[in-house]
Amino acid sequence: MPKKTFKSSKGLLRDVMTKQSGVIEKAWLEALMNGVDANASKVIFQIDESTTEYSDDGDSMLQSEVERYFEQFGLKDDDIEDKEFGKFRMGRGQIFNFGVKIWRARENYMVISLDNESVIVDLPECTTRDDESIIDSDEDEYEVDTSGLEYALLDAEQSDSGLSIEVLHYEPIDDIDNTLDQFKKLSKYVSWLHDVDVIVNGEQLDDEPEVIEETKLAYFCEGYTNYKTNSPVYNKGAYVDDFNLGPMSVTIISKKDLDVTLDRTDILDHDPKWSSIKDQYVEVVMTALEDKVDMTTDQRNWMLRQGSKNQNNLRRIADLPLVEDVTGDVHTIQEASGKRVGFAERDDGVAEEAMDRTDALMVNNTQESAFNTLAESANEMLDQSDVKEYSEIIENEMQFEMDEIDRSSLSKRRKTNLVQIESALRDLGFRLNVKAGYSNHKTVWKDQNDALFVHKDSLNCKQRVLATTVLLETVRAACHQGECMT
C-alpha cells in the first residue's frame, strides 16, 4: 500500500484564521510585526471603537506576491529566512477575525469578510467595475462578494506608499483605553529593538529598557517591582508571557526568534535558544543577588540550590549571608560549616537557648530543604583532592584576597560594633589597630603589621552575637603570635 498524505480542510484553515488570536490587540501586534518584516521605518495605527486604520512605509506587494503569500497559509523555511517574525506566515489571518478588512498595496485592493456573504465598502482608487466579485458599484462605493473562504482582489491605481489596512470592526471595542494599553504592553520593545517608529493615535511608542546584562541571545533588563518574581519575556521585542524563572523579576528581550506557539503566547521547551537564555538568567540573577544586602528567604533558598549544582557556584555563595537562624541573624555558608545544624521555627525559645548554650546553629526551618540539598551536594563535590587543592590556594594566596574597607563607608551598626571591639581589646591590654575588612576565607584576621581586621558581615550583628561570638574570635586572633592570615 503506498504512503498516504495528510490533508487539511477549509474548516481547519478557518480555525487558523479565527482562533489564533482571542483578542484584537494580538492581531494589531501581528500587523506591526508584519510591518517590521516588510522593512518599514514607520508604522501608524489610528484606532477607535469601531475602526482600525493601519499604514506603514515598508516594502509593498505586487499582485503576484499577494496571490503567493495570501493564498497559501504557511511557507517553507527558505521562504522566511530573511524575516524577523515571519516564522509561520499565518499570523496575517488574525485580523480577519475582528472585522471587514480592506487591504491596499501597490496595484490592488483586497477585501475580506469571514462573517458576511457580501459587504459594502469605499474603494476610492479602484479602477474596475466589472470584476466577478463586484456585485454593484456607485462612484466610490462598492458591494463586494465575500462569501465562502475567499477574498476579492481588485485592480487599483498604482501606489508606492507601502501598505494600508482598514478594518471595520464586527463588534465595537468595549474598553478602548484598556485595549490600547494592552497593545502597548504587547509591542513595548518592538520600536526599540528594530529601530522603527510606532505611532498609535498620535502617540509614539518609544519604551527603552534599563539593560542589566547583554548576551548574544538576549537583553536582560530591569523587571517588575520587588514584590513580583515572574519575568516578562519579549520575543524580539514582542511580548510573549510572564515566566517563573527564579526569585527575581528580570525583563528578557530575545535577540533571536524563539520557537513560540502559533498564537505566540508560550515558548516551546525544546528550543535550545530558550534553554540557553534560562541558563543566562541564572547567571544574571546570581550576580545581582551577590550584591543585594537584604535577600528574601526565597532568594536565599534559590541561591543555596544554585550552590548545590557545581563547585563554581558553591564557591561563589560561600561567603554570602544565606543561612538565617531562628533569631533572624544571617550566617554565611562558611560560618555554618563544621557546626552542628538543626532546624526550628522562627523565634522558637528552646532553639534559641540551644544556640546560646552550645555551638549548634539552629536554622529557620523554611530553609531546611535548600540547606540539606546544598550540604549533600557539597560533600559529593568537595572530595579530598579538591579540599587539599582549595586549602593550598588559601595558604598561598589568601593574604592577597583580604581587603580593608574604609570605615567611613560602614553602616551605623557596623561602626558602633567596631568601636566596641576596639574598646574591649584595649581593656584586655591589646594595642592593635582594629579595622573593617572583606575576605573570602576569614571572619577575623591579623596581618604582619599588627592590624586586626573584622569582616564587615560579622560587624552587622546584634549586641548578643557581638558579645558571645565576634568578640571571642577577635580575642583569639589578637592572642595569635604574628599574622594569622594563613
N, C-alpha and C positions, 0 to 999 in steps of 0.2 A: 504494500500500500504506500503511495507517495506521501511525502511530507505535506502537512496542511499549513495554511497561512491564517494567522489571526486577522480578523477584520473588525472595524468599528462601525457603529450605526450612527445615523443622524441624531438619534436621541443622545448618544454619548457626546457628540460634538456640541449639541445644545447645552448639555451639562457643563462642558468645559467653558463655554461662553458665559453661562449664567451663574455658576456655582463656585467659580474661583474666588470671587470676592463677595463677602457678605455685606460690605459697607462701601458707600460711594467714595470715601476718602482713599481706600485702597486702589480704586480704579483711577483716581486722579494721580496717585503715585505712579501707577503703571504708565500713564501718559507722560509724566515727567521723565521716567526712565527711558521711554522710547525716544524722547527728545534728546537726551544725552547720547543715546546710541546713534542718533542722526547728526551728531556733531554740532548741536545747537549751542550758541553762546548766550542766548536769551530765551527764556520760556515765560509766557504770560498767561495767568489764569484770571478770568473775571467770572465770579460765581455769585449767584443769589439763590433764593429758594427754588426757583423754577427752571433755571438755565445754568449750564456750564459752558463757558467760551474759553477755548484753549488756542494758543498760537505759539509758534517758535520760528527761529530763523535758521533751522538746520537744513540738511540735505532733503529735498523733496523727492517724490517718486514719479516716474513715468508710468504710463498706463500698463506697460508690460510688467513693471515691477509691482504695481498694485495687484495685478492678476496673480503674480507669482506668490507674493507674501500674504495675500488675504484669502486666496482660495485654498491654500494648504496651511493648516494649523500644525506647527511643529516642523523643524528643519534639521538637517544633519549638522554635525559638529563643524564641518568645513564651511558651512554657510553662516555660522555665527561667531567664528573665531575672532573677528575684529570688533565684536560688540561688547560694551561694558556690562549690560544687563540682559541681553537677548539670549538667555540660556535655552528657553523653550520655544520662543516665537509663538506663544499662545496667549500672552497676557493682554494683547490689544483687544481681546474679546470681552474684557471685564466691563468696560464702559457700556457695552451693548445692553447690559442687564438693567441699566438705570434710565434709559430714555431713547428717544428717536435721535439718531446720530447723523449729522451732516458733516461729511469729511471733505476737505478741499485741498488739493495739491496739484501743482503744475497745470495739467490739461484736463482735470477731471473733478467732478463731484461724485461722492459715494454716499448713498442714502441707505440706512439700515434701521429696521424696527422689528424686533423679535416678538412684540406684543400686538402688532396691528397688521391687518391684511393690506391696508393702504394708509398713507399719511399725506397731509398737505403741508408743503414746506416752501420757503422762499429761497430761490436759487437765482440771484440777480445776474450771475455771469454764465449761466447755462446757455449753450449755443445750439441746442437741438430741441425739437418739439415732437419728433416722430419716432422716438425710441420706443421699443415694445414695452418697456417698463413704465412709460408715462401714460397714465390714464386720461389726464386732462391738464390743460395749462391755460393761464390767463396772465399775460405780461410776465412778472417775475414769480408768480405763484404756480406751483406745480403739485398735482396729485400723482403720487408715485406708488406703484405696486410694490409692496414689501411682504407679500405672502410667502410662506414657506421659509426654509433656512437659506435665504438668498439675499443678495444685495443688489442695488441698482447702481450701475456705473455709467455716468452721463458725461458727455463732452462739455468742456467749458473753455472760456478764454484762457490763453496761456498766462501763467503766473509763476514767478521765480522767487516768491517771498516766503518760502518754507512751507509749513503746514498749518492749517487751521481746522479746528473741530468745534462744532456747536452741538450741544446735547440738550434736547428739550425733555426735561425730567418727566418720567411717567407719574411720579408722586412728588409733591413739594417736600423739600427738606424741612423737617420739624424744627430742629435747633441748629440754625445755620452757623451761629458763632462757635458752638461746641464742635460741630463737624469740621469747621475750618481749623480750629485749634488742633484737632486730632490729625488732620492732614499735615499741618506744620510740624507736628511731632514725627510723623512718619518720614517726612522728607527733610528732616532737620539739617543733615550734613551733606546732602547732595550738592548744594551750591558750593560749599567749601572744598569738597574733595575733587570736584570735576570742573571747577572754575567756570561755572555757568550762572548767569543772573536768573534768579527765580523770583517772579513778582506775582503776588496774589492780592487781588483787589487793590492794587496800587502800592502795596507794601512789599519791599524787597526782603526776602528771607536770607539772612547772612550770618547765621549762628556759627561761631568759631569756637571749637572746643579748647579746653586747657589741657594740653598734651603732657602727660607724665612721662611716658616712655614710648619710643617708636621702634618697631622691629620691621623686618622685611615683609611681614604679613599683615601688620595692623598698627593702628594708633591706640594707645591706652591712655584714657583721659579721666579727668575728674568725674566722679559719678554722682549719684543722688546724695541726699543728706545723710548724716551719720546713722540715723536710725533705720535706714534701708540697706539691705545687703545684696539684693538682686542687681545684676549688672545688665544694663540695656545694651543690646548688640545691634550694630548698623552694618548691613551688608553693602559695602562700597558706598556708604552714606545713607542708605535706605533702611529704615527701622524694620527689624525682624520681630524681636520679642525681648522680654527680660528673662535672664537665666541665672539660676542659683549656682554660681561657680565657687563661692567661698564666703568668708566672713566680711568682705569689704566690697562696696559698690564701686565698680570701675566701668566707665563707658568705653566700649570697644568698637572701633570703626575699622572694618577689614579693608585691606588694600586689594586683596584678591577676591574674586567672586566665589562665595561659599556655595556648597551644594544644598540648596534650600528646597522646601516642598513647593508644589505648584502655586499655592497661594502665598508663598514667601513668608509664612508665619512660624516656621521652625527650620532647624538645621539638621540634616541627616548625620547620624552618629558616625557613619563610615567615612566621612570627609576628612582626609588627612590634614588639610589646612586648619579645619576647626579643632582637631585634636592638638595640633601644634600651638594654636592660639590659646587653648585652655592651659597648656603647659607654661606658656609665656605669662599668662595671668598669674599663675602661682609665683613665678619669679618676681613679678611687679609687686604683688601684694606682700610677699615676704620682705622685700626691700623697704616698702612703706611702713610695715609694722615694726621693723627693726628700729626705726627712729621714733615710733609712737610712744609717748610717755605712759599713757593710761589705756591699756588694751581692755576690751571687754573679755568676759570669760570665754565666749565663743571664739574670739580671736586668739586667745592664749591656747585653747584646746586645739584649734586648727594648726597653730604653729608647732605644738607638740607632735601632732600627727605628721606634719611635713618633716620634722626632725627624725621620725622613725623610718623614712623612706630611703635615705642614703647617708653616708658619712659626711659629705659636704654640708648637707642641711643640718645634721646633728651638731657639727662644729659651729655653724652659723648661729644656732639658738642657744649654745651652751651658756653664754653669759647674759642672756636676756631674762628679765623678770617675768617668768611664765607660770611659776608654781605658787598658787595662793593657799596660805594656810587658813585654819579655822578662825583666826583672829582678823583676817583681812590683809595681813602682811604678805608681800610677794617676794619669792626667792628665785634665784637662778637655778638652772639645772646643776651647775657645778656645786652650788651650795647644798642642794638636795642629795647629791651623790655621796654614797658612803653612810648616809643616815638611815635609821630605821623609819620607814614611812607607813603611816596609817591614814585612813580616810574617815571623815566625820562631817556632820552638818556644820554650817557656819554658826559661830557663837555657841558651840557645844562646850559647856563648862568643864565637863570631865576631860574632854580632849585638850582644852587649853591647859588644864592642870598637868596633864601628862607631858605637854611640851615644856612647862615650867620646871618640872621635877626630873625630866630625863632629856636625853639628846635626841628624842624622836621628833619627827616632823609630821604633824597632823594636817593633812591636806584636805581642802574643801572637796567633798565627795562628788561635786559636779565635774571634777577633773579626773576622777578615778580611771575611767576607761582610756582617755587620751594618755594619761601618765603611764599606765601599765603597758599600753601599746608601745610607747617610747622606750620604756625600760627593757621590755623583751627584745625589741629590735636593736637597741644599743648593745646588749650582751652578745647578740649574734654578730653585729658589725665590728665591734672592737675586740678582735681576738688578741692573743698575746703579742704577736708580731706588731700589730697596729698600736697597741698600748706602748710597747717599747719604742717604736719609732716616734710616737707622739711625745713621750717623755724626753727623748733625746732632743726633739725640737724645742721643747720648753727649756731644757737645760742650756742649750747653746744659743737660743735666740730670744728667750722670753724677756731678757732685760731691755731689748730694743723695742718691745711692744708695750712698754709701760710709760704712759704719758701723764704729765702734770696737767691739771685743769685749773685755770685762773679762778681764784677764789671769788672774784667779783661777779663771775658768771653763775655762781651757785644760787640755788633757791634759798629762801629764808630758813627753812628747816635744816637744810644741809649745812649752811653757815653756822647756825646755832649749835648743831651737834659737833661740828668740827672744833668750835671754841671750847665746848665742854670736854672733848677728848684732850685738847691741849692742856686745859686746867688740871684734869685728873692725872695726866702723866707728869706734869710739873709737881703736883702734890706728892707723887711717888718718887720724886728725885730724878726723873729723866729730863735731860736737857736736849730735846730733839726739835728739829724744825718740822712741824706737822703740816701736811699739805693734802689736798684732794687730788685724786688721780683716776686713771682709767686703765684697765688691763684685761686681757682675755684669759688670764690664768690665776690671778691673785685677788684677794679682797683687801689684804693689808700687807705692805712690804716696806723694807728699809734699804736704802741704797748705800753706796760706798761712802757717801758724804754725811752720813747720819741724818738724812732726811727721811721721815716716816710718812708713807702715803696711805691714805684710806680710800678705797674705791667709792666713787660718787654714789653708786647704788646702795652701798652699805650706810652711807650718811643719810639716806632718805628713809629713816626708820623712826618708830615711836620710841619714847623715852625708856620703856621697859626693855625693848630689844637692845637699845644702845647700852643700857647698864648691864644686861646679863650676857650679851653676846659680843657686840662690837668692841666694847672696852677690853674684854678678855683677850680678843685677838690682837688688839693693839699693844697690850702689855707683853704678850708672848713675842711679838715682833720687836718691841723695844728691848727686851732682855737678850735678844739674839746677838751673839758676838760677831760684829761685821755685818755685811749686807745679807739680806735674806730673800733676794730676788730670785735666786735659783735654788 
